[in-house]
Amino acid sequence: MVRSLAAEGLRAVFGVPGAGQYEAIDALYSTPSIRYIAVRHEQAASYMADGYARASGEIAAALVVEGPGLFNALSGVATAYATSSPVLVVTGDHHHRKKGLELDETAWLGPLTKWVGRARSPAEIPALVQEAFQQLRSGRPRPVGIEVPPAVFAATEEVSLVQPAAATPAPAVGDPRAIQRAAELLASARRPVIWAGGGVMRARAATLVAELADYLQIPVVTTRQGKGSISERHPLSLGMAEMRFQPLRNWLSARDVILAVGTSHYSSGEGQQVIRIDVDETEFGEGDEQLSIHGDAYPVLLALNQAVAAAGPSRGDKAEAVQGEVAGINEARFEPSRQLQPQWGFMEAIHTALPDDAIVIQGMNQMGYYSRNYFRARAPHSYLTSSSHGTLGCAYPIAVGAKVGCPDRVVVSLSGDGGFLYNLQELSTAVQYGINAVAVVFNDNAYGNVLRAQMEEFDGHVLGTQLHNPDFVALAQSFGAHGVRAEDADALHAALSEAVATENDKPVLIEVPVGMLDREF
């Protein structure tokens, strides 16, 4: 197993060592090319593998025991499925062998993975690993699973290793006729827009989005997953497509052509021509006003950009008018006088303290939601979310995994106090292995969004949403991390700036006490 993983180029495994996998752990001990990181809960193993994979673009693995270990890891596997993340899950099978109670790990993994294989003997393992990596590297990336029963790991047998596939499977390149038609539609459009999703990131196609936008002077909006597809400093960037911001909603409803790349989360109305590029053809709908191109975003956009250039000259003469329109919407959106406080001050502190290539992980909390609109991502793979899964508690372990995958980049998680406590134990992992991610914890001593809903929508019937918390600074210090409390935006900026400057020292936790926060949307 381990020699096959190493041959495929795997460099990181996250897990909790346990019964049934002693032999695999021992093999990892003798394989220095693979870094094994022992976490403190299996949930964090799958989150960290996801963060590593999305930040670095490389495959990562979670090695967890069957039964409770796997079940603990499933929320992270589900999150990786929602974010289309290439994570390999290795576990055992049939944890509880008792009539009526036998638990089939394949049945649990199946709905949350792209493919699952089971080894019945040691000789089957190399081919299963090869197939797993073929699945991870082809089509839409999503988790895959390999089940190796404890008896198989413990068995001795002559095994012939299988060489990795000679090359990564060629990505789907799209129908040339459909690409040509898309180029004609874009070249003739009067009010086009590009809607960039997570598929742009996965295909490493951000530069091609910017090239197309610049050539035809097409403004760009993104999904949450697509933030960073184009720098939000770019004069054609309109940031995340927040449809509850009325000026942006009105502007989008007036577009005549929508190019949706790597996303199904776009909004269109009657009379709007939609061009969709997606590697997953099951995402396509039907309709006379939709042109669907099945293919990986990179080769399709490359061909589309060439077809657009052949169809006519650039629209540089439109730059002043189009960019002026974009600037007007952005000025209204980011006008300081209309912003919520203290949220705006905190977000500006984060934005200005971090380098352009910093990676921010959005937690499911009030400041995390606020960041979708008001943190201006400046580089690809610089803003990670839990996508449609909306996973509370995932931000910090995803940040730790991202830091392992990108050790030279600053990595910051934005958590609330409730969500952070789901995986606070991973401060121990971060300290033990020198993984110096930064955790910002906005502490309102509550599940703040739910508490506000109880107050506003249910006549103040507060139940289960007010929390008793530890001293987060002392907690961080007890683990051996740096702990600091930032009482306002200036203090947060100073604490983050110091964390950036000394990031090779220790992991950092910054507690930001807040009261009940208002919401804009």
N, C-alpha and C positions, 0 to 999 in steps of 0.2 A: 504493500500500500504506500508506504512512505517513499520508497524509491520511485514508484510511479508518479507520485505527486511532485517530487523533486524534478523528475524528467520533464514534466509539463510546465515547469517554471514557477510553481507555487512557492511563495516566499513567506507567508504568514498563516499561522493556525492559532485560533483562539479557542480556549476550552477549559473544562474542569476535569482533571484526571480522576478516573474512577474505575470501578470494577468492570471487567469486560473489555478494557482498552489498555491494560498494562503493557501489552506487547507493542501497541502502536506508540505509546508514550516513550517506551524504551528505544524504539526505532528513531523517533524524533530526536532523542538525546544524541544519537550518532549521526545526525544529519544537520550540520551547521548551516547549510544553505536555507533551511526553513526555520524561521523564528517562531518558537512556541511561547505563547503568552497565556499563563494560567490566570483566569479571571475568578471573581468571587461569587458569581451566579451565572448559570447558563444563559439567562436572558441577555446578559451583557455580552456573552460570546457571540451571539448572532448579530446583535447591534454593532459590535465592534467590527465584525467581518463586513457588514454592510457599509459602515463608514469608511473602512479601508478601501473597499472596492470602488465606491463612488468617488472618493477623493483622488485616488491614484489611477483609476482605470484598470487596475489589475485584479485578478481573481483572488479571493481570500476564502479561508475555510473555517468552519466551526466544528469542533470535535467534541461531541457530547454523548454521554451514556444513554442507553435506551430507557424508555419509560419516563420517570420524572425529569431526567436531564433533558430529554428531547422536548417534553411538554413545557418545561420552563423556557426553552429556546424558541418556541413557536411564535411568540409575538414578534420577535426580531425577524424570523423567517417570513412572516406575513408582511412585515414592513418592507423587507427586501423585495418581496414579490410586488408590492404596490409601487415601489420606486424603480422597478426593473434593474435590480442590482445583481451582479454575477457572484453569488455566494454558494459555495459547496458545503453541504451539511453531511457529516459522516457520523453515523450512529449505529446502534445495534438493532436487534429486532426481537419481537415477542417477549416483552419484559415479564409479563405475568402469565405463566403457564398453569392455568387452573380452569377447569371446565366452566364455561360461561363468562370467564374474566380475561381471556387471552387478549392482549392489546397488540394490534397489528400496526407497527410504526409506518408501514407503507400507506395504510389507509389514512393516517393522520397527516403524513407529509404530502400525499398526492395532490390535494386541492391547493397547496401553498407552494408548489414547485412546478417546474417545467418538465422534469423527468426524474424518475426514481429507479435505481437499480439495486438488486440484492445479490450478494455474493454467497453462494452455497459451498464454495471451497476456496482455498487460497489461490488456486490456479485461475479462477474467474476474475480476480481483483484487477489485474492490469488492464484487461479489456474494458472493464466497467469504468475505471478511471479515465481511460482514453475517451470513451463515449460521453462521460460526464463533461469533460473539457470541450468536446466537440459541441455539446449542447450549450455550454456556457459561452462559447465563442461565436455561435451562429444565431442568426435571427434576432429576436428580441431577447436581450439578456434577462434572465430570471434565475432564482435559486434552483439548484438540483440537489438530489440526495443520493447517498450510497449507504446501504445497510450492510453491515458486516457483523454477523452474530459473534458473541464472545468465543464460541467453540472454533469458529473459523480463524479468528485472530490468533488463537492458541495452537492451531494445528500446524503440523510440519508436512510439507509437500514440495515436490519439484515444481518450480514455477518458471515459465518463460516470460520475461518482461516484454511488454509491447512498446515499441517506439512511438513517441508522440506523432500525431498526424504531420505530414510533411509541411503543411501550410494551414494557416487559419482559413476556414471555409470562406470563399468569396462572398461578399455581401450582395444582396439583391440590388441591382443597379437601376431598376425602373424601366418601363416601356418607353423606348425612344419617341414613339409617336405621341404618347401622353406628355412627355417632357417638352416636346416641341409645341404642343398645344398650350401647355402652361406658359411657355415663354411668350407666345403670341398674346395670350390673355393679359399677362403682366405688362407687356410692352404697350398694349393698347388701353390699359386701365387708366382712368382719370383720378381715382382716389383709392389706391391699393393700400393694404397693410399686411405686414408679416406678423404671424402669431407663432412665436417660438416656444416649444415645450421641452420636456426633459429628453426627448429623443435627439435633440440637437447636441446636448451634452454627451450623451452616450456614444454618439457617432463622431465626436470630436469635430463638429462642423461649425463651430461658432464663427471662425474667420470667414467662412463662406456666406453665412447669414449677413455679416457686416459688408462683405463685398457686394452682394446683391442689393442690399439696402442703399449703399453709397452710389452704385451705378444708376439705379432707377429712382433714387431719392424716395424710398419707401419707408415710412415710419415703422417701428417695431414695438410690439407689445409682447409680453411673455406670460407664461403660467408661473405658478410658484416654483415648480420644478425647473422651469426654463430661465429663472433669474440668472444673469451672467452670460446668457447667449450673446448679448451685446452689452458692452459697458453702459451702465446707466448714466454715464457722463457723455455718451455719444449724442450729438445733436439730433439724431433721429430716434433716440430711445424714449419711449413713453412708460417705461417700467412695467410693473405687473399690471395685467388687465383687470383692474378693480372696477367691476361693473356697477358698484354702488356709488362711485364717484361720478356724479351726473355729467359734468363736462366731457369726461372721457367716454362714458356710455353713449352720449349723443354723437360724439365724433365717430366712434366705431360703427354706430348704426348707419352712418352716411357713407361707409366704404362701399365701393362697387365690386372689388375683388379682395378676397381674403386668402392669403397663402398660409396654411396651417402646417407647421413642420414638427413632426414628432410629438403630436398631442391630439387628444380627442376633446380636450377642454377648451373649446372656443365657442363663441356665440355668433350666430348669423341669423339674418332675417330675410324676409321676402325680397327677392330681386338681387340678392348678393351672391355673386359667383364665388364658390369655395374651391380652392385647390388644396388637396390633402396629400402630404408625403408622410408615409408611415411604414416602418419595417414589419409591423404586425397587421396583416390584411384583415384580421378579424375585427379590427377597430373601425373599418370603413362602413359607412351607412350607404343609403341609396338616395337618388334624387337627380333630377335633370340639371340642377345647379351645382353639382359636386363632381369635380374631376379628381379621381383617386389615382395616386401613383404609389404602387407597392415597391418599396425599396428603402435601403439604408440612407439616412439623411445626407451622409457625406458624398457618395458617388452621385446621388440624384441631384443634389444642389450643385455639384461640380459641373454636371452635364447641363443643368438648367442655366447656370451662369454663362456657360459658353454659348448656349442657344440664344440667350437674351442679348449677349454682345453681338452675335451674328445678325440679330434681327434689327439692330439699329444703334445709334449713338447713345451715350450716356445722357442723363437728364440733369447735368450739372447746372443748366440754366434755371432749373426749378428749385435749386437748393435754398435760395433766400426765402422764397414763399413757403415752401414745405417746412423747413426748419423753423421758420418764424411761427408757424401754426403749432408745431410741437412745443416750442418754447413757451407759447402762451398757455397751453394746457398744463405744462409742468410748473410754470410760475404760479398758476392758480392752485395746483395740488400741494406745492411745497411752500406756499406763502406762510411765513412764520406766525402771522397774527391769527391765522385760523387753526393753528395746531393745538392739540391737547397737551397739557402739561400735567405732570412732569415727563410724559412719554417722549415728547419731541426733544427735550433737553437731553434725556438719556440716550436717545437714538443718535443724535448729533455727536454726543461724546464718544459713542462706540464707533461711529463712522469715521470721525477725524482721528481717533487714536490708532486705528488699525491700518496696516499697509494695504496696498491695492490687491495683493494676492492672498490676503488672509481668508481663511475658511470660517464661515459663520454657520452654526447649526441652529435652526429655528426650533425651539421647543413649543409644546402646546400650552402656551400661557399667554397672558395679556400682552406682554412686551414682544413675545414671539409673533403673535398675530400682527401686532403693529409693525414689526420689522418687514413683513411681506410688502407693505406699501412704502415704507419710509427708510429702510436700509437700502442704500443704492449700491447694488453689486457691481463690481468693476472688472471682474475677470471670470472666465469659465470655471465651473466647479468650485465656486467660492461661496455658495449658499445652498445648504442641504436641508431638506425637509423630510417629513414622513409621508408626504404626498397624501393620497386619498385615505390612507389608513389612520391618520391623525393620532399617532401613538403617544400617549402621555408617558413620560419617563425615559424616552429614548435619547434625548439630546446629548446628555453627557457621555454615555458609552459610545454613541456614534462619533462624538468629538475625539474620544480617546483612540478609536480605530482610525479615524481620519489622520490623526497626528502620527500614528505608526506608519501609515501609508505615505504621508508627506511630511517627514520630520523637519524639513527646512522651511515649512510654512507655518505661520501663526494660526492656531485653531482655537475658536472661542464658541462655547455653547451658551445659549440664552435659555435659562430654565426659570420656572417658578419654584417656590419652596416645596409645593406639593409634589410636582413631577420630579424634582431633583432627588427627593428622598426615596424614590423607587429604586435608584441605583447608586446611592451615595457610597456604598461599599467599594465601588470601583475607584475611589480615591486611593485605596490601598494598592490596587493594581497599578495605577498611574505612578505612585511614588516608588513602588518596588522596581518597576521597569524603566523609570526615568522618562515617562511619557508626559511631557510638560504641556498638556492642553490647559486652557483657561476656562473655568466655569464661572459664569456670571449668574447669580441666583437672586431674582427679584422676590423679596420676601414680604408678603402681605398676611402671613399667618392664616392662609385660607386657600381653598380651591376657588380662586377669585372670580372666575367667570360664572361658575355655578352659584356662588354666593350672591353675586349681583343679580342673576336671574331670579333667585329666590326673593330677593328684596324688591325687585321691580315688577316681577310678573306673578308672584305667588303670595302677595300680601305680607311679605316679610316673614314667611314661615321658614326660618333658618334651621336646617337639620343636616348634620354631617359635613358641613363645609368649612367650619372654623377649626383651625389646626393648632396643636401644641408643638412647637418646634424646638430643636436644640439651638445652642449658640453656634451658628455656622462658622464663625471665625475660629472659635476654640475647637470645633469639630475638625476643621481642616488641619489645624496645627497638631491635633492629636494623631492624625494620620502621617504627619511629617511633611505636609504641604504648606505653602504659604496661605495664610488667611488674612483678609483685610475687609473692613466695612467701609462702604462709600455712601455717605448720607445724602449726597446730591449729585447733580450732573458733573460739576467741576471735579468732585472727588472721584467719580467713576472714570472720568477722562484721565486723571492723574494715575489712578490705580492700574488702568489698562495700559497706559503708556509705559509705566514701570514694568508691567508684566511682559510687554513686548520687548523691552530693552534687556530684560534679564531672563528670557524664556529658557535658556539652557541651564537654569538653576534648579527650580522645582516646579511641580504643578501648582497652580494658583486657583484659589476660590475667592471671588469677590462677592460679598453679600451687599445687596442694595435694598434697604428697608423702604417699603412703599405702603401707602394706605390703599383704600379702595379706589380703583382707577376707572375713570369714565371711558366709554368706547365711542368711536366715531361710526363704525359700521357694525 
